Amino acid sequence: MTTATLAPFVAPANFHEFMDRYPTYLAHYVRRHHPYTTEASRDEMVLQLKRRLATPPARSVSEDRIAAFATAKGASAQHFFHYVTLVMIAERIAA
């Protein structure tokens, strides 16, 4: 029996690469956390989250929040998606 070797996780370099690799992640997140809202309301939430992820964090030279995370070399997939979730929760709290 052979064991498969998994390729190491590489965090997306920026927001556009994140959306290319995980196009439905934000929509699934919104649908899972807001199951009883209208479709138009969910679409608006997804747009707000996209804006949040596409803007740079305060006092940062990176182009967006995904790029800010990508500078941390060797981060796991679990850490990356936890970071994205924290950014989305912060957006919900700020709204």
C-alpha positions as CSV (number, residue, x, y, z in Angstrom):
1,M,0.0,0.0,0.0
2,T,1.4,3.4,-1.0
3,T,0.7,6.7,0.7
4,A,-0.1,9.7,-1.4
5,T,2.0,12.8,-0.8
6,L,0.0,15.9,-0.7
7,A,1.4,19.1,-2.1
8,P,2.0,21.8,0.4
9,F,-0.7,24.4,0.6
10,V,0.2,27.7,-1.0
11,A,-1.8,30.7,0.1
12,P,-3.2,32.8,-2.8
13,A,-1.0,35.8,-3.5
14,N,-3.8,38.3,-3.7
15,F,-7.6,38.7,-3.7
16,H,-7.9,37.9,-7.5
17,E,-6.1,34.7,-7.1
18,F,-8.2,33.8,-4.1
19,M,-11.4,34.4,-6.2
20,D,-10.0,32.3,-9.1
21,R,-9.1,29.4,-6.8
22,Y,-12.2,29.5,-4.5
23,P,-14.9,31.3,-6.5
24,T,-17.8,30.1,-4.3
25,Y,-16.2,30.3,-0.9
26,L,-17.8,33.7,0.1
27,A,-21.3,32.7,-1.3
28,H,-21.2,29.4,0.7
29,Y,-20.1,31.3,3.8
30,V,-23.0,33.8,3.5
31,R,-25.5,31.1,2.7
32,R,-24.4,29.0,5.7
33,H,-24.5,31.8,8.2
34,H,-27.6,33.6,6.9
35,P,-29.9,30.9,5.7
36,Y,-33.2,32.8,6.1
37,T,-32.3,36.0,4.2
38,T,-33.4,36.8,0.7
39,E,-31.1,36.1,-2.3
40,A,-30.7,39.8,-3.0
41,S,-29.7,40.4,0.6
42,R,-27.1,37.5,0.4
43,D,-25.7,38.9,-2.9
44,E,-25.2,42.3,-1.2
45,M,-23.5,40.6,1.7
46,V,-21.1,38.8,-0.7
47,L,-20.3,42.1,-2.4
48,Q,-19.5,43.7,1.0
49,L,-17.2,40.8,1.9
50,K,-15.5,41.0,-1.5
51,R,-14.9,44.7,-0.9
52,R,-13.6,44.0,2.6
53,L,-11.1,41.3,1.4
54,A,-10.0,43.4,-1.6
55,T,-9.1,46.5,0.5
56,P,-5.7,46.7,2.3
57,P,-5.6,46.5,6.1
58,A,-4.8,49.7,8.0
59,R,-1.2,50.8,7.9
60,S,-0.2,48.1,5.4
61,V,1.7,48.3,2.2
62,S,0.0,45.2,0.7
63,E,-2.6,45.5,-2.0
64,D,-5.4,43.6,-0.1
65,R,-6.1,41.5,2.9
66,I,-5.3,38.3,1.1
67,A,-1.9,39.6,0.0
68,A,-1.3,40.6,3.6
69,F,-1.7,37.0,4.7
70,A,0.3,35.6,1.8
71,T,3.4,37.2,3.1
72,A,3.4,34.7,6.0
73,K,5.3,31.8,4.4
74,G,4.5,28.3,5.3
75,A,0.9,29.0,6.5
76,S,-1.4,26.0,6.4
77,A,-4.8,25.9,4.6
78,Q,-6.5,25.8,8.0
79,H,-4.7,29.0,9.1
80,F,-5.5,30.7,5.8
81,F,-9.3,30.0,5.9
82,H,-9.4,30.8,9.6
83,Y,-7.9,34.2,8.7
84,V,-10.4,34.8,5.9
85,T,-13.2,33.8,8.3
86,L,-12.0,36.3,10.9
87,V,-11.9,39.1,8.3
88,M,-15.5,38.2,7.3
89,I,-16.6,38.1,11.0
90,A,-15.0,41.5,11.5
91,E,-17.1,42.8,8.5
92,R,-20.3,41.5,10.1
93,I,-19.5,43.2,13.3
94,A,-18.7,46.5,11.6
95,A,-21.9,46.4,9.6
